[in-house]
Structures are given as C-alpha cells and as structure tokens.
C-alpha cells in the first residue's frame, strides 16, 4: 500500500521508511509541510503518517487538506505533543489513530493492519478461499498445508489488493496505478495485467482451480468472497 510519511526528524523518517518498506509498503517521505501539501494535492495514498510539530506547517492543517484531497487515505498522527486537546482535535478532524512519540514501530504496524481490516471489512489477516489460505501479514499462500512459493511479489500484491477490494471489479488501470505506481505506457488495455493474472492462475491450478479469481469481461478482475 502507498504511504506518505510526513516527519521533519530525518532519522525517524528514514527509520519509518525502511521499516514499512520491509513490510512491502511503498513509501514517500516529506520533511516539511510545504512539500507534503504538494504531494497530498496531486497523489493518492492509502496511509498518511503526519507529524504535528513541523517547522513550517501545523500538522492539523495537513490533516484537513488530506481529508479534502485524499478522503480515502487513513491518517495516523505521530507527535510528541502530549496535550489531550491535540489528540481530540486530530480525531475530530478525521484522523484514524494517534500515536505519541516515542512509539514502537511494531505497534504502528499493528495499528495500520487494524485500520486496513476495519476499512475493508476483514475480520482477520488470513483469508480462506476454497481451500487456499492467503495470509496478508506474512504474505503467504497455502493449499491444504502445501506452501505455494512460486507466487512472485507483484503477483501477491495483485491478489492482496483484489482481496482488500473483495467483490468489487478493479480495472487494469486501477491495478496498474496501485501496484506499479503509474499507468504502464498509458495503455490501459495492455496485456500486462492479463499476463500476471494468467500466471497466477497457472500456478494456483497446480493445486486447485481458483474460481474465486474472476475475469469481468471488458472491465477487469475481481476476487469473489462470500460474506
């Protein structure tokens, strides 16, 4: 998922970037409010981590801009401010969570996972699909205790993103933008996504047909999950 880290303490910002990248998040970093405001105005993010104590900006103003320009982004406030007012104000403005400094990186990741579960209606990080167990945390797929280790990183990214948007058709453009960060050659109907889906099916077919991975003719793909 795409994350914007807004933090003027460069050592902490890079630590957050490295930690989240290891968990397969795609991270961008801003050290001041002006550059963060510019990115929020033109890019879409899944998570925005906002430090309130920026040298040139009030983090709460960035939170307001986020809710205007990136309404679907989950916002977590990271700050050394201890006043209850700041916490209440941030939550009232739409922040999804609040972590006072210093904080545990593992706790941050757990809170981000909890937000994802709430946002996408998942009860847990392991999804069962007709005998396939897909673990969104450790990024593994098994079938009847057989570990499927042939799935590549990008292929798993596709599966995970479709699971998060379960029962919803995602176009090739949406998949390209989210998984690769840009439109591939501005060709929304290219076979690039199709080739990845074909490879996923071929690898899973060794164990069982993934009938839950559906092609929506003329539109894109979706993963069907009975709720």
Secondary structure, 3 states (H helix, E strand, C coil): CEEEEECCCHHHHHHHHHHHHHCCCEEEEECCHHHHHHHHHHCCCCEEEEECECCCCEHHHHHHHHHHHCCCCEEEEEECCCCHHHHHHHHHCCCCEEEECCCCHHHHHHHHHHHHHHHHCCCCCEEEECCEEEECCCCEEEECCEECCCCCHHHHHHHHHHHHCCCCCEEHHHHHHHHHCCCHHHCCCCCHHHHHHHHHHHHHHCCCCCCCEEEECCCEEEECCCC
